[in-house]
Amino acid sequence: METTVLNEDDGITLEAIDEQAERVKAVVSQIRGTMLAPDSRKQPPTFSSGDLAELTGWDKSKVLTRIKKGDLPVGTLSPSGARREFTLGEARHWVRVAREGDLRPAGTTAVTVCIGNFKGGVSKTTTAATVAQGLSLAGHRVLLIDCDPQGSLTTLFGILPDSEVEIGDTVLPLFKGEQADVSYAIRQTYWDGIDLVAAAPFLFGAEFTLPARQMANPNFEFWKVLDLGLDAAREEYDFIIIDTPPALSYTTINALMAADGIVMPLPPNALDFASSAQFWDLFSDLTNSLIRQRGGTKKFSFIDVLPTKVESTDQTGLMVKKWMATAYADKLVQVEIPKTAAANTSSAEFGTVYDRVANASARTFKRATEAYDRLVDLIEDQGQLFWTRQLDQLRGAVR
């Protein structure tokens, strides 16, 4: 490919931007060959007997007893016979047996969680992916919906948005009214227990499609499209997690209106904190004009403001965390996601801390995973409370 050489005063032409785009795509494709592997090459972690004990909450002797009994997957012995390894699917089988009483009860539906923030770079996509993986390791079935046209969540799961995602793999046909629910777009991922509705740049078309439908039909409620489109999936999954673009767009409004709970990742940074105030202010205005003025209502089961990229030695960050505590009160969760070398290494290798990236030290890896384990526990607890309320409502309706 020939490169256009510009004199200093010529400026940057659209043709030069085209060339830049092609160069970047070529580099990403090259990186993909070694790090961003497609489903056939990207591998989930494996687990030892000790890992099973930790995941199930059983002591090691009980795990060994059940292996000998053979009523659960027995894994594969290493050639030396010194180590027994279990696939992710096998480990999740064990967990679902051990935690049967903690999983979604019959008669209830999935908890839908929207991960939202105006700002980019706040760990929104990483939070969505990591929480999904953590919930799957707790035995739950998870559906991820990537609503960000950048497709970062799709990329984390080994799928290249520019070349491996078609319109029919995204929520765009749903938004156009061509499909009634998202089942047409659901695909399996390399991670057992997590399915995905992908995203790609053409998803920007939703920002034209939805208002056009609203203008053509004043009775059309554009903000309900995704909510209605998830009804069938809510019967199949335990948790549905939606990653949103860093803007209060038509797509983001759909995600928020479909959600039972909202998680806002928020670094303790003054600019990010100020941006979060704008998010809630605009969200309040929109819900007032779209819903309350029409006699409707919307209730969320929980709203979590999650401190991310926290550095314990950052004095400015400590001050901002005090502002966050004053502003958000009980909505500020008592879990902080630290800025760690393990998280940075995982991100550089297109993964999360649960992908068990080998280059991170054991200490920093444990620090990062412990924080996400606590976050997953919190969201699971909130989900169980959601299911309990659903069951109470069902019992009340029977009476």
Contacts in CASP RR format, 6 or more apart in sequence:
PFRMAT RR
TARGET T0000
AUTHOR 0000-0000-0000
METHOD contacts of the structure
MODEL  1
METTVLNEDDGITLEAIDEQAERVKAVVSQIRGTMLAPDSRKQPPTFSSG
DLAELTGWDKSKVLTRIKKGDLPVGTLSPSGARREFTLGEARHWVRVARE
GDLRPAGTTAVTVCIGNFKGGVSKTTTAATVAQGLSLAGHRVLLIDCDPQ
GSLTTLFGILPDSEVEIGDTVLPLFKGEQADVSYAIRQTYWDGIDLVAAA
PFLFGAEFTLPARQMANPNFEFWKVLDLGLDAAREEYDFIIIDTPPALSY
TTINALMAADGIVMPLPPNALDFASSAQFWDLFSDLTNSLIRQRGGTKKF
SFIDVLPTKVESTDQTGLMVKKWMATAYADKLVQVEIPKTAAANTSSAEF
GTVYDRVANASARTFKRATEAYDRLVDLIEDQGQLFWTRQLDQLRGAVR
1 19 0 8 1.000
1 22 0 8 1.000
1 23 0 8 1.000
3 19 0 8 1.000
4 13 0 8 1.000
4 15 0 8 1.000
4 16 0 8 1.000
4 19 0 8 1.000
6 12 0 8 1.000
6 13 0 8 1.000
6 16 0 8 1.000
25 162 0 8 1.000
28 36 0 8 1.000
28 160 0 8 1.000
29 160 0 8 1.000
29 163 0 8 1.000
32 38 0 8 1.000
32 160 0 8 1.000
35 349 0 8 1.000
35 350 0 8 1.000
36 42 0 8 1.000
36 155 0 8 1.000
36 158 0 8 1.000
36 160 0 8 1.000
36 350 0 8 1.000
37 43 0 8 1.000
37 158 0 8 1.000
38 158 0 8 1.000
38 159 0 8 1.000
38 160 0 8 1.000
38 164 0 8 1.000
39 158 0 8 1.000
39 159 0 8 1.000
39 188 0 8 1.000
39 189 0 8 1.000
39 190 0 8 1.000
42 157 0 8 1.000
42 158 0 8 1.000
42 190 0 8 1.000
43 190 0 8 1.000
44 87 0 8 1.000
44 88 0 8 1.000
44 190 0 8 1.000
44 191 0 8 1.000
44 192 0 8 1.000
44 355 0 8 1.000
45 88 0 8 1.000
45 354 0 8 1.000
45 355 0 8 1.000
45 356 0 8 1.000
46 85 0 8 1.000
46 86 0 8 1.000
46 87 0 8 1.000
46 88 0 8 1.000
47 55 0 8 1.000
47 85 0 8 1.000
47 86 0 8 1.000
47 87 0 8 1.000
47 88 0 8 1.000
47 90 0 8 1.000
47 91 0 8 1.000
48 83 0 8 1.000
48 84 0 8 1.000
48 85 0 8 1.000
48 86 0 8 1.000
49 60 0 8 1.000
49 63 0 8 1.000
49 64 0 8 1.000
49 67 0 8 1.000
49 84 0 8 1.000
49 86 0 8 1.000
50 60 0 8 1.000
50 63 0 8 1.000
51 86 0 8 1.000
51 91 0 8 1.000
52 58 0 8 1.000
52 63 0 8 1.000
52 86 0 8 1.000
52 91 0 8 1.000
52 94 0 8 1.000
53 59 0 8 1.000
53 60 0 8 1.000
53 62 0 8 1.000
53 63 0 8 1.000
55 91 0 8 1.000
55 94 0 8 1.000
55 95 0 8 1.000
55 98 0 8 1.000
55 137 0 8 1.000
56 63 0 8 1.000
56 94 0 8 1.000
56 95 0 8 1.000
56 97 0 8 1.000
56 98 0 8 1.000
56 99 0 8 1.000
57 98 0 8 1.000
58 66 0 8 1.000
58 98 0 8 1.000
66 72 0 8 1.000
66 94 0 8 1.000
67 74 0 8 1.000
67 75 0 8 1.000
67 84 0 8 1.000
72 93 0 8 1.000
72 94 0 8 1.000
72 97 0 8 1.000
73 86 0 8 1.000
73 87 0 8 1.000
73 89 0 8 1.000
73 90 0 8 1.000
73 93 0 8 1.000
73 94 0 8 1.000
74 84 0 8 1.000
75 84 0 8 1.000
75 85 0 8 1.000
75 86 0 8 1.000
75 87 0 8 1.000
75 90 0 8 1.000
76 84 0 8 1.000
76 85 0 8 1.000
76 86 0 8 1.000
77 83 0 8 1.000
77 84 0 8 1.000
77 85 0 8 1.000
78 84 0 8 1.000
78 85 0 8 1.000
86 94 0 8 1.000
87 192 0 8 1.000
88 191 0 8 1.000
88 192 0 8 1.000
89 192 0 8 1.000
89 193 0 8 1.000
91 137 0 8 1.000
92 136 0 8 1.000
92 137 0 8 1.000
92 139 0 8 1.000
92 192 0 8 1.000
92 193 0 8 1.000
95 137 0 8 1.000
95 138 0 8 1.000
95 139 0 8 1.000
96 103 0 8 1.000
96 139 0 8 1.000
99 138 0 8 1.000
99 139 0 8 1.000
102 138 0 8 1.000
102 380 0 8 1.000
102 384 0 8 1.000
103 139 0 8 1.000
103 140 0 8 1.000
103 238 0 8 1.000
104 110 0 8 1.000
104 140 0 8 1.000
104 238 0 8 1.000
104 387 0 8 1.000
105 387 0 8 1.000
105 391 0 8 1.000
107 390 0 8 1.000
107 391 0 8 1.000
107 394 0 8 1.000
108 386 0 8 1.000
108 387 0 8 1.000
108 390 0 8 1.000
108 391 0 8 1.000
109 234 0 8 1.000
109 235 0 8 1.000
109 390 0 8 1.000
110 143 0 8 1.000
110 230 0 8 1.000
110 233 0 8 1.000
110 234 0 8 1.000
110 235 0 8 1.000
110 236 0 8 1.000
110 237 0 8 1.000
110 238 0 8 1.000
110 239 0 8 1.000
110 240 0 8 1.000
111 238 0 8 1.000
111 239 0 8 1.000
111 240 0 8 1.000
111 260 0 8 1.000
111 261 0 8 1.000
111 301 0 8 1.000
111 382 0 8 1.000
111 383 0 8 1.000
111 386 0 8 1.000
111 387 0 8 1.000
112 230 0 8 1.000
112 234 0 8 1.000
112 239 0 8 1.000
112 240 0 8 1.000
112 241 0 8 1.000
112 242 0 8 1.000
112 258 0 8 1.000
112 259 0 8 1.000
112 260 0 8 1.000
112 261 0 8 1.000
113 131 0 8 1.000
113 239 0 8 1.000
113 240 0 8 1.000
113 241 0 8 1.000
113 242 0 8 1.000
113 259 0 8 1.000
113 260 0 8 1.000
113 261 0 8 1.000
113 262 0 8 1.000
113 263 0 8 1.000
113 379 0 8 1.000
114 242 0 8 1.000
114 244 0 8 1.000
114 255 0 8 1.000
114 256 0 8 1.000
114 258 0 8 1.000
114 259 0 8 1.000
114 261 0 8 1.000
114 262 0 8 1.000
114 263 0 8 1.000
115 124 0 8 1.000
115 125 0 8 1.000
115 127 0 8 1.000
115 128 0 8 1.000
115 131 0 8 1.000
115 241 0 8 1.000
115 242 0 8 1.000
115 243 0 8 1.000
115 244 0 8 1.000
115 263 0 8 1.000
115 264 0 8 1.000
115 265 0 8 1.000
116 124 0 8 1.000
116 244 0 8 1.000
116 252 0 8 1.000
116 255 0 8 1.000
116 256 0 8 1.000
116 262 0 8 1.000
116 263 0 8 1.000
116 264 0 8 1.000
116 265 0 8 1.000
116 279 0 8 1.000
117 124 0 8 1.000
117 246 0 8 1.000
117 264 0 8 1.000
117 265 0 8 1.000
117 266 0 8 1.000
117 275 0 8 1.000
117 276 0 8 1.000
117 279 0 8 1.000
118 246 0 8 1.000
118 247 0 8 1.000
118 248 0 8 1.000
118 275 0 8 1.000
118 276 0 8 1.000
118 278 0 8 1.000
118 279 0 8 1.000
119 246 0 8 1.000
119 271 0 8 1.000
119 272 0 8 1.000
119 275 0 8 1.000
119 276 0 8 1.000
120 246 0 8 1.000
121 246 0 8 1.000
122 246 0 8 1.000
122 265 0 8 1.000
122 266 0 8 1.000
122 267 0 8 1.000
122 272 0 8 1.000
122 308 0 8 1.000
122 309 0 8 1.000
123 265 0 8 1.000
123 267 0 8 1.000
123 308 0 8 1.000
123 309 0 8 1.000
123 337 0 8 1.000
124 243 0 8 1.000
124 244 0 8 1.000
124 246 0 8 1.000
124 265 0 8 1.000
125 148 0 8 1.000
125 152 0 8 1.000
125 153 0 8 1.000
125 156 0 8 1.000
125 243 0 8 1.000
126 156 0 8 1.000
126 343 0 8 1.000
126 347 0 8 1.000
126 352 0 8 1.000
127 263 0 8 1.000
127 265 0 8 1.000
127 306 0 8 1.000
127 308 0 8 1.000
127 337 0 8 1.000
127 375 0 8 1.000
128 144 0 8 1.000
128 153 0 8 1.000
128 241 0 8 1.000
128 242 0 8 1.000
128 243 0 8 1.000
129 144 0 8 1.000
129 153 0 8 1.000
129 156 0 8 1.000
129 157 0 8 1.000
129 243 0 8 1.000
129 351 0 8 1.000
129 352 0 8 1.000
130 352 0 8 1.000
130 353 0 8 1.000
130 354 0 8 1.000
130 372 0 8 1.000
130 375 0 8 1.000
131 241 0 8 1.000
131 263 0 8 1.000
131 372 0 8 1.000
131 375 0 8 1.000
131 376 0 8 1.000
131 379 0 8 1.000
132 142 0 8 1.000
132 144 0 8 1.000
132 194 0 8 1.000
132 239 0 8 1.000
132 241 0 8 1.000
133 191 0 8 1.000
133 194 0 8 1.000
133 352 0 8 1.000
133 354 0 8 1.000
133 355 0 8 1.000
134 354 0 8 1.000
134 372 0 8 1.000
134 373 0 8 1.000
134 376 0 8 1.000
135 142 0 8 1.000
135 238 0 8 1.000
135 239 0 8 1.000
135 376 0 8 1.000
135 379 0 8 1.000
135 380 0 8 1.000
136 142 0 8 1.000
136 191 0 8 1.000
136 192 0 8 1.000
136 193 0 8 1.000
136 194 0 8 1.000
137 354 0 8 1.000
137 376 0 8 1.000
138 376 0 8 1.000
138 380 0 8 1.000
139 193 0 8 1.000
140 193 0 8 1.000
140 238 0 8 1.000
140 239 0 8 1.000
140 380 0 8 1.000
141 193 0 8 1.000
141 195 0 8 1.000
141 236 0 8 1.000
141 237 0 8 1.000
141 238 0 8 1.000
141 239 0 8 1.000
142 193 0 8 1.000
142 194 0 8 1.000
142 195 0 8 1.000
142 237 0 8 1.000
142 238 0 8 1.000
142 239 0 8 1.000
142 240 0 8 1.000
142 241 0 8 1.000
143 186 0 8 1.000
143 194 0 8 1.000
143 195 0 8 1.000
143 196 0 8 1.000
143 197 0 8 1.000
143 233 0 8 1.000
143 236 0 8 1.000
143 237 0 8 1.000
143 239 0 8 1.000
143 240 0 8 1.000
143 241 0 8 1.000
144 153 0 8 1.000
144 157 0 8 1.000
144 189 0 8 1.000
144 194 0 8 1.000
144 195 0 8 1.000
144 196 0 8 1.000
144 197 0 8 1.000
144 240 0 8 1.000
144 241 0 8 1.000
144 242 0 8 1.000
144 243 0 8 1.000
145 171 0 8 1.000
145 182 0 8 1.000
145 196 0 8 1.000
145 197 0 8 1.000
145 226 0 8 1.000
145 230 0 8 1.000
145 240 0 8 1.000
145 241 0 8 1.000
145 242 0 8 1.000
145 243 0 8 1.000
145 255 0 8 1.000
146 152 0 8 1.000
146 153 0 8 1.000
146 154 0 8 1.000
146 170 0 8 1.000
146 196 0 8 1.000
146 197 0 8 1.000
146 198 0 8 1.000
146 199 0 8 1.000
146 243 0 8 1.000
147 171 0 8 1.000
147 199 0 8 1.000
147 203 0 8 1.000
147 226 0 8 1.000
147 242 0 8 1.000
147 243 0 8 1.000
147 244 0 8 1.000
147 245 0 8 1.000
147 251 0 8 1.000
147 252 0 8 1.000
147 254 0 8 1.000
147 255 0 8 1.000
148 199 0 8 1.000
148 203 0 8 1.000
148 243 0 8 1.000
148 244 0 8 1.000
148 245 0 8 1.000
148 246 0 8 1.000
149 199 0 8 1.000
149 200 0 8 1.000
149 201 0 8 1.000
149 202 0 8 1.000
149 203 0 8 1.000
149 204 0 8 1.000
149 245 0 8 1.000
150 161 0 8 1.000
150 199 0 8 1.000
150 201 0 8 1.000
150 245 0 8 1.000
151 161 0 8 1.000
151 198 0 8 1.000
151 199 0 8 1.000
151 200 0 8 1.000
151 201 0 8 1.000
151 203 0 8 1.000
152 243 0 8 1.000
153 196 0 8 1.000
153 199 0 8 1.000
153 243 0 8 1.000
154 161 0 8 1.000
154 165 0 8 1.000
154 196 0 8 1.000
154 198 0 8 1.000
154 199 0 8 1.000
154 200 0 8 1.000
155 161 0 8 1.000
155 350 0 8 1.000
156 350 0 8 1.000
156 351 0 8 1.000
156 352 0 8 1.000
157 189 0 8 1.000
157 190 0 8 1.000
157 191 0 8 1.000
157 194 0 8 1.000
157 196 0 8 1.000
158 189 0 8 1.000
158 190 0 8 1.000
158 350 0 8 1.000
159 165 0 8 1.000
159 189 0 8 1.000
159 196 0 8 1.000
159 198 0 8 1.000
161 198 0 8 1.000
161 199 0 8 1.000
161 200 0 8 1.000
161 201 0 8 1.000
162 200 0 8 1.000
162 201 0 8 1.000
165 198 0 8 1.000
165 199 0 8 1.000
165 200 0 8 1.000
166 200 0 8 1.000
167 173 0 8 1.000
167 200 0 8 1.000
167 202 0 8 1.000
168 184 0 8 1.000
168 185 0 8 1.000
169 185 0 8 1.000
169 187 0 8 1.000
169 197 0 8 1.000
169 198 0 8 1.000
169 200 0 8 1.000
170 185 0 8 1.000
170 197 0 8 1.000
170 198 0 8 1.000
170 199 0 8 1.000
170 200 0 8 1.000
170 202 0 8 1.000
170 203 0 8 1.000
171 182 0 8 1.000
171 185 0 8 1.000
171 197 0 8 1.000
171 199 0 8 1.000
171 203 0 8 1.000
171 206 0 8 1.000
171 226 0 8 1.000
171 251 0 8 1.000
172 202 0 8 1.000
172 203 0 8 1.000
172 205 0 8 1.000
172 206 0 8 1.000
172 209 0 8 1.000
173 179 0 8 1.000
173 184 0 8 1.000
173 185 0 8 1.000
174 180 0 8 1.000
174 181 0 8 1.000
174 182 0 8 1.000
174 185 0 8 1.000
174 225 0 8 1.000
174 226 0 8 1.000
174 229 0 8 1.000
175 206 0 8 1.000
175 209 0 8 1.000
175 210 0 8 1.000
175 225 0 8 1.000
175 226 0 8 1.000
175 251 0 8 1.000
175 254 0 8 1.000
176 209 0 8 1.000
176 213 0 8 1.000
177 213 0 8 1.000
177 225 0 8 1.000
179 185 0 8 1.000
180 228 0 8 1.000
180 229 0 8 1.000
181 228 0 8 1.000
181 229 0 8 1.000
181 230 0 8 1.000
181 231 0 8 1.000
181 232 0 8 1.000
181 233 0 8 1.000
182 197 0 8 1.000
182 226 0 8 1.000
182 229 0 8 1.000
182 230 0 8 1.000
182 232 0 8 1.000
182 233 0 8 1.000
183 232 0 8 1.000
183 233 0 8 1.000
185 197 0 8 1.000
185 198 0 8 1.000
186 195 0 8 1.000
186 196 0 8 1.000
186 197 0 8 1.000
186 233 0 8 1.000
187 195 0 8 1.000
187 196 0 8 1.000
187 197 0 8 1.000
187 198 0 8 1.000
188 195 0 8 1.000
188 196 0 8 1.000
189 195 0 8 1.000
189 196 0 8 1.000
195 237 0 8 1.000
203 251 0 8 1.000
206 249 0 8 1.000
206 250 0 8 1.000
206 251 0 8 1.000
207 249 0 8 1.000
207 250 0 8 1.000
207 251 0 8 1.000
210 222 0 8 1.000
210 225 0 8 1.000
210 250 0 8 1.000
210 251 0 8 1.000
210 254 0 8 1.000
211 222 0 8 1.000
211 250 0 8 1.000
213 220 0 8 1.000
213 222 0 8 1.000
214 220 0 8 1.000
214 222 0 8 1.000
221 290 0 8 1.000
222 250 0 8 1.000
222 253 0 8 1.000
222 254 0 8 1.000
223 253 0 8 1.000
223 254 0 8 1.000
223 257 0 8 1.000
223 290 0 8 1.000
223 291 0 8 1.000
224 254 0 8 1.000
224 257 0 8 1.000
225 254 0 8 1.000
226 242 0 8 1.000
226 254 0 8 1.000
226 255 0 8 1.000
226 257 0 8 1.000
226 258 0 8 1.000
227 254 0 8 1.000
227 257 0 8 1.000
227 258 0 8 1.000
230 240 0 8 1.000
230 258 0 8 1.000
233 240 0 8 1.000
234 240 0 8 1.000
239 379 0 8 1.000
239 383 0 8 1.000
242 255 0 8 1.000
242 258 0 8 1.000
242 259 0 8 1.000
244 251 0 8 1.000
244 252 0 8 1.000
244 255 0 8 1.000
244 256 0 8 1.000
245 251 0 8 1.000
245 252 0 8 1.000
248 279 0 8 1.000
248 282 0 8 1.000
248 283 0 8 1.000
248 286 0 8 1.000
253 286 0 8 1.000
253 290 0 8 1.000
256 262 0 8 1.000
256 283 0 8 1.000
257 298 0 8 1.000
259 300 0 8 1.000
260 300 0 8 1.000
260 301 0 8 1.000
260 302 0 8 1.000
260 386 0 8 1.000
261 300 0 8 1.000
261 301 0 8 1.000
261 302 0 8 1.000
261 303 0 8 1.000
261 304 0 8 1.000
261 382 0 8 1.000
262 300 0 8 1.000
262 302 0 8 1.000
262 303 0 8 1.000
262 304 0 8 1.000
263 304 0 8 1.000
263 306 0 8 1.000
263 379 0 8 1.000
264 276 0 8 1.000
264 279 0 8 1.000
264 303 0 8 1.000
264 304 0 8 1.000
264 305 0 8 1.000
264 306 0 8 1.000
265 306 0 8 1.000
265 308 0 8 1.000
265 337 0 8 1.000
266 272 0 8 1.000
266 273 0 8 1.000
266 276 0 8 1.000
266 305 0 8 1.000
266 306 0 8 1.000
266 307 0 8 1.000
266 308 0 8 1.000
266 324 0 8 1.000
267 307 0 8 1.000
267 308 0 8 1.000
267 309 0 8 1.000
267 310 0 8 1.000
268 307 0 8 1.000
268 309 0 8 1.000
268 310 0 8 1.000
268 314 0 8 1.000
268 316 0 8 1.000
268 317 0 8 1.000
268 318 0 8 1.000
268 320 0 8 1.000
268 321 0 8 1.000
268 324 0 8 1.000
269 309 0 8 1.000
269 316 0 8 1.000
269 317 0 8 1.000
269 320 0 8 1.000
270 316 0 8 1.000
270 320 0 8 1.000
273 320 0 8 1.000
273 323 0 8 1.000
273 324 0 8 1.000
273 327 0 8 1.000
276 305 0 8 1.000
277 327 0 8 1.000
287 298 0 8 1.000
291 297 0 8 1.000
291 298 0 8 1.000
301 382 0 8 1.000
301 383 0 8 1.000
301 385 0 8 1.000
301 386 0 8 1.000
301 389 0 8 1.000
302 382 0 8 1.000
302 386 0 8 1.000
303 331 0 8 1.000
304 331 0 8 1.000
304 333 0 8 1.000
304 378 0 8 1.000
304 379 0 8 1.000
304 382 0 8 1.000
305 324 0 8 1.000
305 328 0 8 1.000
305 331 0 8 1.000
305 332 0 8 1.000
305 333 0 8 1.000
306 333 0 8 1.000
306 335 0 8 1.000
306 337 0 8 1.000
306 375 0 8 1.000
307 321 0 8 1.000
307 324 0 8 1.000
307 332 0 8 1.000
307 333 0 8 1.000
307 335 0 8 1.000
307 336 0 8 1.000
307 337 0 8 1.000
308 336 0 8 1.000
308 337 0 8 1.000
309 337 0 8 1.000
309 338 0 8 1.000
309 339 0 8 1.000
310 317 0 8 1.000
310 321 0 8 1.000
310 336 0 8 1.000
310 337 0 8 1.000
310 338 0 8 1.000
310 339 0 8 1.000
311 317 0 8 1.000
311 338 0 8 1.000
311 339 0 8 1.000
312 338 0 8 1.000
324 332 0 8 1.000
325 332 0 8 1.000
333 375 0 8 1.000
333 378 0 8 1.000
335 371 0 8 1.000
335 374 0 8 1.000
335 375 0 8 1.000
335 378 0 8 1.000
336 371 0 8 1.000
337 343 0 8 1.000
337 368 0 8 1.000
337 371 0 8 1.000
337 372 0 8 1.000
337 375 0 8 1.000
338 367 0 8 1.000
338 368 0 8 1.000
338 371 0 8 1.000
340 360 0 8 1.000
340 364 0 8 1.000
340 367 0 8 1.000
340 368 0 8 1.000
341 360 0 8 1.000
341 361 0 8 1.000
341 364 0 8 1.000
342 353 0 8 1.000
342 357 0 8 1.000
342 360 0 8 1.000
342 361 0 8 1.000
342 364 0 8 1.000
342 365 0 8 1.000
342 367 0 8 1.000
342 368 0 8 1.000
342 369 0 8 1.000
343 353 0 8 1.000
343 368 0 8 1.000
345 357 0 8 1.000
345 359 0 8 1.000
345 360 0 8 1.000
346 352 0 8 1.000
346 353 0 8 1.000
346 355 0 8 1.000
346 357 0 8 1.000
346 360 0 8 1.000
346 368 0 8 1.000
349 355 0 8 1.000
349 357 0 8 1.000
349 359 0 8 1.000
351 357 0 8 1.000
353 360 0 8 1.000
353 365 0 8 1.000
353 368 0 8 1.000
353 369 0 8 1.000
353 372 0 8 1.000
354 369 0 8 1.000
354 372 0 8 1.000
356 365 0 8 1.000
357 365 0 8 1.000
360 368 0 8 1.000
END
